Amino acid sequence: MGRPRPAVLSALVLGAGCLAAAACGTSATTATAPATATEPATVTTPATIRVSSPAFATGGRIPVRYTCQGADISPPLRWTSVPSTTKELALEMIDLNAPGGTFAHWVLAGIPSATHGMAAGRVPRGAVAGRNGFGKIGYGGPCPPAGKPHHYVIDLMALPKRLKLSPGFASGALAGQRPVGAGVLRGIYSRG
């Protein structure tokens, strides 16, 4: 049979440790691997922020007013439960069903952490708008091709540091951020 491979030895040692833990009445699931220089010992799950809109229920139809067929202004939003360690809030509104893949309708950063919402067509003082998928800075409402409904996601992220982004930043600037809190509001829209 030959010498056991290192992976097999690791499995045997881990299995023996689990059996010993079980025999002692402790839980084997509490054991954690030691941290390395590139990997933290624990991963923190972001706190849940509750995001809503007085204009539509989560999962509901986005009113025409907030689309390209209406006034094309951003919907009113509200949120609660922002973690106290938040330095800045950031927001993205994405069409999940766009013909070319996901499509950014709105990217916003620099939202003060003490903010609890925004009125229709307005952004909080200090917030910075990025470039949307239409190539414009600011909000561009749902405008799907006629036919099936498209699904839209508004993601709100509580960030532990200030990004200091400039107006017109690329939507990709928010990718890879590790929020301390996050919330989602979903909506649908279709054109007949």
KEKEFI-38890 format. One record per residue (C-alpha): x, y, z; chain; residue number from 0; residue in three letters. Coordinates in steps of 0.05 Angstrom, whole numbers, plus 5000, padded with zeros to 4 digits. Layout:
// residues N
u;v;w;kette;nr;rest
X;Y;Z;A;NUM;Ala
...
//
This chain:
// residues 192
u;v;w;kette;nr;rest
5000;5000;5000;A;0;Met
5059;5048;5010;A;1;Gly
5067;5109;5053;A;2;Arg
5004;5151;5067;A;3;Pro
5001;5217;5031;A;4;Arg
5004;5281;5074;A;5;Pro
4930;5295;5060;A;6;Ala
4912;5226;5086;A;7;Val
4955;5237;5148;A;8;Leu
4920;5304;5161;A;9;Ser
4853;5270;5155;A;10;Ala
4874;5216;5203;A;11;Leu
4900;5266;5254;A;12;Val
4837;5309;5247;A;13;Leu
4793;5247;5255;A;14;Gly
4830;5226;5317;A;15;Ala
4821;5296;5346;A;16;Gly
4747;5293;5331;A;17;Cys
4740;5225;5365;A;18;Leu
4778;5251;5426;A;19;Ala
4734;5313;5429;A;20;Ala
4672;5270;5425;A;21;Ala
4698;5225;5481;A;22;Ala
4711;5285;5525;A;23;Cys
4641;5313;5513;A;24;Gly
4664;5375;5474;A;25;Thr
4642;5397;5406;A;26;Ser
4690;5384;5349;A;27;Ala
4658;5440;5308;A;28;Thr
4687;5493;5353;A;29;Thr
4758;5478;5331;A;30;Ala
4787;5527;5281;A;31;Thr
4848;5523;5237;A;32;Ala
4904;5571;5254;A;33;Pro
4906;5636;5214;A;34;Ala
4958;5646;5160;A;35;Thr
4989;5711;5138;A;36;Ala
4940;5716;5080;A;37;Thr
4878;5687;5111;A;38;Glu
4842;5710;5174;A;39;Pro
4822;5659;5227;A;40;Ala
4749;5679;5224;A;41;Thr
4704;5710;5172;A;42;Val
4653;5760;5197;A;43;Thr
4584;5758;5166;A;44;Thr
4557;5828;5152;A;45;Pro
4500;5852;5196;A;46;Ala
4432;5856;5163;A;47;Thr
4407;5925;5144;A;48;Ile
4332;5930;5130;A;49;Arg
4320;5967;5065;A;50;Val
4251;5987;5041;A;51;Ser
4215;6037;4997;A;52;Ser
4148;6071;5009;A;53;Pro
4138;6068;4933;A;54;Ala
4138;5991;4925;A;55;Phe
4141;5929;4968;A;56;Ala
4202;5884;4965;A;57;Thr
4195;5839;4905;A;58;Gly
4139;5883;4878;A;59;Gly
4131;5923;4815;A;60;Arg
4172;5987;4810;A;61;Ile
4124;6044;4794;A;62;Pro
4130;6076;4724;A;63;Val
4150;6142;4756;A;64;Arg
4219;6113;4773;A;65;Tyr
4232;6085;4703;A;66;Thr
4250;6111;4634;A;67;Cys
4176;6112;4617;A;68;Gln
4161;6161;4673;A;69;Gly
4199;6217;4708;A;70;Ala
4262;6172;4711;A;71;Asp
4278;6194;4782;A;72;Ile
4307;6150;4837;A;73;Ser
4256;6117;4883;A;74;Pro
4250;6138;4956;A;75;Pro
4288;6091;5002;A;76;Leu
4290;6078;5077;A;77;Arg
4336;6035;5119;A;78;Trp
4348;6015;5191;A;79;Thr
4399;5975;5231;A;80;Ser
4462;6006;5203;A;81;Val
4522;5980;5245;A;82;Pro
4554;6032;5291;A;83;Ser
4623;6018;5259;A;84;Thr
4599;6043;5191;A;85;Thr
4640;6101;5162;A;86;Lys
4602;6106;5096;A;87;Glu
4543;6075;5060;A;88;Leu
4545;6056;4986;A;89;Ala
4488;6034;4941;A;90;Leu
4480;5998;4875;A;91;Glu
4418;5985;4833;A;92;Met
4429;5928;4784;A;93;Ile
4385;5896;4730;A;94;Asp
4397;5821;4736;A;95;Leu
4364;5805;4669;A;96;Asn
4398;5854;4622;A;97;Ala
4413;5824;4553;A;98;Pro
4489;5833;4562;A;99;Gly
4491;5809;4634;A;100;Gly
4481;5852;4696;A;101;Thr
4470;5926;4683;A;102;Phe
4483;5982;4733;A;103;Ala
4426;6032;4737;A;104;His
4453;6070;4797;A;105;Trp
4517;6071;4838;A;106;Val
4524;6117;4897;A;107;Leu
4579;6123;4950;A;108;Ala
4597;6171;5006;A;109;Gly
4528;6167;5037;A;110;Ile
4537;6191;5109;A;111;Pro
4530;6133;5159;A;112;Ser
4477;6171;5200;A;113;Ala
4430;6174;5140;A;114;Thr
4367;6133;5145;A;115;His
4340;6142;5075;A;116;Gly
4329;6188;5017;A;117;Met
4270;6222;4983;A;118;Ala
4250;6207;4911;A;119;Ala
4297;6239;4862;A;120;Gly
4345;6263;4917;A;121;Arg
4410;6239;4946;A;122;Val
4438;6256;5015;A;123;Pro
4487;6313;5022;A;124;Arg
4558;6286;5015;A;125;Gly
4538;6227;4971;A;126;Ala
4576;6217;4906;A;127;Val
4543;6187;4844;A;128;Ala
4581;6140;4798;A;129;Gly
4573;6125;4724;A;130;Arg
4515;6079;4707;A;131;Asn
4508;6030;4650;A;132;Gly
4479;6084;4605;A;133;Phe
4545;6121;4611;A;134;Gly
4514;6177;4652;A;135;Lys
4529;6199;4723;A;136;Ile
4472;6187;4771;A;137;Gly
4407;6148;4767;A;138;Tyr
4380;6116;4704;A;139;Gly
4315;6080;4717;A;140;Gly
4292;6012;4693;A;141;Pro
4284;6011;4617;A;142;Cys
4282;5938;4596;A;143;Pro
4264;5914;4526;A;144;Pro
4190;5899;4517;A;145;Ala
4170;5830;4540;A;146;Gly
4188;5792;4603;A;147;Lys
4196;5828;4669;A;148;Pro
4267;5845;4692;A;149;His
4289;5836;4764;A;150;His
4324;5894;4798;A;151;Tyr
4365;5892;4861;A;152;Val
4383;5952;4904;A;153;Ile
4442;5934;4948;A;154;Asp
4460;5979;5007;A;155;Leu
4528;5967;5038;A;156;Met
4555;5994;5104;A;157;Ala
4630;6003;5095;A;158;Leu
4681;6005;5152;A;159;Pro
4723;6059;5116;A;160;Lys
4712;6120;5073;A;161;Arg
4725;6106;4999;A;162;Leu
4734;6180;4979;A;163;Lys
4709;6168;4908;A;164;Leu
4700;6224;4857;A;165;Ser
4636;6238;4818;A;166;Pro
4631;6192;4758;A;167;Gly
4669;6135;4789;A;168;Phe
4662;6067;4755;A;169;Ala
4611;6019;4784;A;170;Ser
4667;5968;4793;A;171;Gly
4697;6013;4847;A;172;Ala
4649;5981;4897;A;173;Leu
4667;5910;4879;A;174;Ala
4708;5872;4929;A;175;Gly
4689;5916;4988;A;176;Gln
4678;5880;5054;A;177;Arg
4617;5912;5085;A;178;Pro
4602;5909;5159;A;179;Val
4528;5910;5141;A;180;Gly
4486;5898;5079;A;181;Ala
4414;5901;5058;A;182;Gly
4375;5887;4994;A;183;Val
4311;5912;4964;A;184;Leu
4284;5875;4902;A;185;Arg
4235;5899;4850;A;186;Gly
4210;5880;4781;A;187;Ile
4192;5921;4720;A;188;Tyr
4169;5905;4649;A;189;Ser
4148;5943;4588;A;190;Arg
4088;5919;4547;A;191;Gly
//
